[in-house]
Amino acid sequence: MTEVRYSIKDLENFTGIKAHTIRIWEQRYGLFTPKRTDTNIRFYNEEDLKKILNINLLYTDGLKISKIAQLPYPVIMEKAKQIIENRNVEEAPEVNELIISILEFDKVKIKEILNDYTDGIFSQFSKIIIPFLSKIGELWQVNTIEVVHEHLFSNLYREFIITQIQNLETTDNAGKKALLFLHEEEQHEFSILLYYYLFKTKGYNCYYLGQNLPLSNLGFVIGKLNPDYIISTTIAQISEEQFISFIEHLKPHSKDSKVIIGGYQTSIYKKFIPSNLKVINSEKDFSNLSKSL
C-alpha cells in the first residue's frame, strides 16, 4: 500500500495551523520528526496529521504547548478524546445512530436512517450528514474509527443521493441545461450530486460527467452542449498551480454560461477566483441560488 505523504503546506491547509507554527513546534519542542524522500524532500504521513490535530486540540483547549510537549503521545490522544467526548454540541439523534451503525457495519440500519428522514435532502445534508462527517473526522483523529468506516458510509450515501435523483419526476425548464463535473484531482461527490438534485428539481436537463474529468476535455463538451450553467466543486487538497489551472479552464466559458464553483479549496485560493465566477460556500449561498433558478 502506498504511504500517504503530506507537505507542510498540506498540513497547514488541512489543519488551519500556520506552517511557521508547525515548524516552531517541531524544532523547539521536538513534537514531529518529518521523514525525507530519497531526494531529501521533507514529508509527513497520516500519523503526523493525526498527531498535529490532537496537539492543536489540547492547545486550543488552553494547555500550553510546552506542557503538551512533555506528555507521552498516548496521553495526548486520550486527553484529545476526552475533549471531543465532553463537547456540549447539540446534534440530531440520527448523528449518533449513524456513528453506532457505521462502527457495526450495519448498512441496513444506515439506509433506514437515511430513508426515514422526512424534511428533505438539503435539510438532511446540513443537519445530519455534515455533523456526522465532522464527528467521523474527530473519531478518526483519536483512532476510534478507521478510514474503511468512512468509505462504507460514503458509498451508501452516494447510492442514496443517486436514487433520490433518479426518483425525481422529469420536467423541462424550456430546454435549459446544466453541466456538472469534478476536475481530474477531485473525487468527493456529495456536493456535486446535491447540485445535480437541485437543478433537476428546477427542470434543468442535467449532464453529470463524474469524477476526475480531464480539464482538457472541458471545452469540447461545453461546445457540444452549450449549457446554461456549469457547476463544479473542489474539496480535495490541490496545489496552488492546480487550482489556477482549474480556474483558467473555466474562465473562458463564463461569457456564455453561468459558472458556479464551491468547496473548501475555493476558500483557500479565493484570491485567484475572478468576479465572473460565482462561489457557493454556505447554506445561505445555496439557498439563494435555489431561489434564483
N, C-alpha and C positions, 0 to 999 in steps of 0.2 A: 504493500500500500504506500502510495506517495505521501511523504510528510508535507503537511500544510505549512507554508512559510510566509511570515509577515515581516514587512519592513517596519521601521519605527514610525514612518508616516502612516502606515496601515493601522498601527496601534492607536495613534492619535485620532484617526478618523473613526475607528470603532468605539473608542472609549471616551472621547472628548477631552482626554488629558494631553496637554501640550507635549510635543516631543522633547522640548527643553526640560520639562519637569521629569519625564521618564528618564532622561539621561542623568539628571541630578540624583534621582532615587537609585539609579544603577551604580553610578560612580561613587557617591558619597556614602551610601548605605549598603551597597552590595546586594540589592534586592533581586536583581536579574543578572543572568550571565548569558548574553546573546551568543548564538552559535555563529559559525562562519562557513561560507561555501568554499569550494576548492579554489575559487578565485579571490578569497579573503573578504567577501561581502557579508556584512553582519545581517543576521535574520533572527526572528523569534518564532516559536512554534505555538501550538494550541494551548499547551500547559502554561506558557508565558502569558498568553492572553487572559486565561482564567485567573492567573495569579495577580496580574495588574488590576483586573476588575475587583477582585476581593480586597486587595490592599486599598484601592480607592474607596471602596465601600466603608471600610473601617476609618479611613482618613476623613471622609465627608461626614461620618458619624461623630467626629470630634476627637479621635485618637491621634496623637502626634506621630508623625512619620518616624521619628527617632525611636519611639516606643514600639511601633509596629515592626521595625527592623530587628528588634530583639526577640520577637516571637518566632517559634518554630512554625513552619508553614501549615501543618495540621491544625494548630491553634488558630492561625489566621483564618483558615477555611471554616472552622467551627464557629468562630465569632461572626463571620460574614453570614453563615447560615442562620444564626440566631437573629441577626438584624433583619434578614429577609422574612423570617417566620413571624417576627414581632411587629412588622409593619401594620399599621392600622389603615388598611386600604379597603374601601367599600367596593365590592365587586359582585357581579351577578353570580348566583349559586351555580350556574352552569359552568363557570370557570373551574371551580374545584372539582366538579363532576367530571369534566374533561380531563383534568390532571390525573385523577384516580383511574379513569378509563384508559388513558394512554399508557400509564405505568403497568396496567394489567393486560395491555394489548387487546382490549375489548372493543373491537371495531364495530360490533353490533350496537353496543351502548353509545359509542361516538356518533354513529349515524342516527340513532334515535334522538340524541340531544340536538343535533343539527336540524333534523326534520321537524322536531316538535316546537321549534321557536316560531312564534306567530306574528312578530312585529316587523317582519320584512328583512330582506337580505342585507340592506345597508345598516340598519339598526343592529342586527346580529353581528356584523363585522366590527362596528365601533364599540359595542358594549360587551361582546363576548370574545371574539376572535383576537382582537388587538391585545386586550388584557391577558388572555390566555397565552399568546405568543411571548409577551413580555415576561410572564411568570416562567414559561418554559426556559427562556434565556437565563433567568436568575437561577433556576434549579440546575441547569447545565453548568453554570458557573461554580456551583458547590458540589458537583459530581453526583447529584441526586437523579438526574435524567441524562440519558445518552442521546447522541445525535440520531440514532435509529428511531427513537420515540418521535422526534420532530418530523422525521421523514415519513413515518407511517401516517401521522396526522395530516401532514401537508398533502399527501396523495389522496386521502379520504376527503379532505375539504375541497381539493381541486375537483374531484369527481362530483361532489355535492353542487358546487357552483355551476359546473358544466351542465348538470342535469336541470338545474333551475333555468339556465339559458335555453336549453332545448325545449323545456315545457312552456316557454312564453309563446303566446299567440303571435303569429307573424302579422305585422301591419306594414304599411308602406307610407312613409312621410314624403310624398311627392318625389320618389326615386332618390332620396338623399342617401349618401354613402359615408361610412366611417371605416377607416383603415387603422387597424391596431397591430402593434408588433413589439417585440423585445429585441434589443440590439444584440450583437454577437457575443457579448460578455455577460448577458443577463438571463437568468433562469427563473427568477421569482415571479410567479404568475398571478398571485391573488389579486393584486390591484388592477392589473390589466383585464382580468376576467370580470371584475366588478364594473369597469368601464364598458366592457362588452355588453354586460347585462343592462346597464343604464341606457346605452344607445339603442339597444334592441327594443327596450320598453318605449322608447320615443319614436319608434317606427323607422329607424335607420337600417339600411342594408349593410350589415357588418362583415368585414373581411379581416379575420384574425390570422396573422401569418405565423404566430407561435413564437417560441423562444429562439434565441441565438441567430437572429436574421443577419446575414452579412450586409453591412451598410451599403456595400457596392451595388446590391440588388434593389435598393430602396427606390432610386429614381425610375428604374424600369417599371416597377409595379405601380407607382404613383402615376406615371404617364399613361398606363393602360386603364386605370380605374378612375382617375380624376376625382378623388374623394373630397367631400365637403370638410371632413375632419381627419386629421392624422393624430393618433394618440400613442404615446409610449411612456413607460416608467423605467427608472433606473435606480435600483436599490443596492445591488451587489457592489462591493468595493471596486472601483476602477481608477486608473491614474488620471491625472490632470490632462495629459495628452489624449487619452482615450475619450474623456468627456468632451473635450474640444472638438475632436473628430465627429463625435455623435451630433453635437450641435451644428457643426458645419454641414453635415449631410441633411439636416432638417431645414436650415435657414432658407435655401432657395425655394422651397415648396410652400413657405408661409405667404407667398404672393397670391396663390390661387386656392389654398386650403387654410383652414384654421388649425394650427398646430398646438397640441396640448402635451405637456410633459409633467411628470411628477416623480416622487420617490426621494429617498434620503440623499442621493448624490446631487440632486438639484439644490439642496441646502448647502452642501459643502462647496460647490462650484458655481454658486449663483452669479458671481461677477462675470461669468462667461456667457450668460444667457441674455440674448437681445430682447428688447421690449416687445417685439412682434411674435414671440413665442409665449404662450400662456402657461404659467406654472400653477399647478394644483397641489397644495401641500397641507391642506387642513380640511376638516369636515365642512367648515363654512364655505371654503372654495368649491368643494364638490357639490354642496347643496346649491350654491349659486349657479354652477354650471348646469345642473339638472333643471333648474327653473328657466334657464335661458334657451334650452333646446326646444 
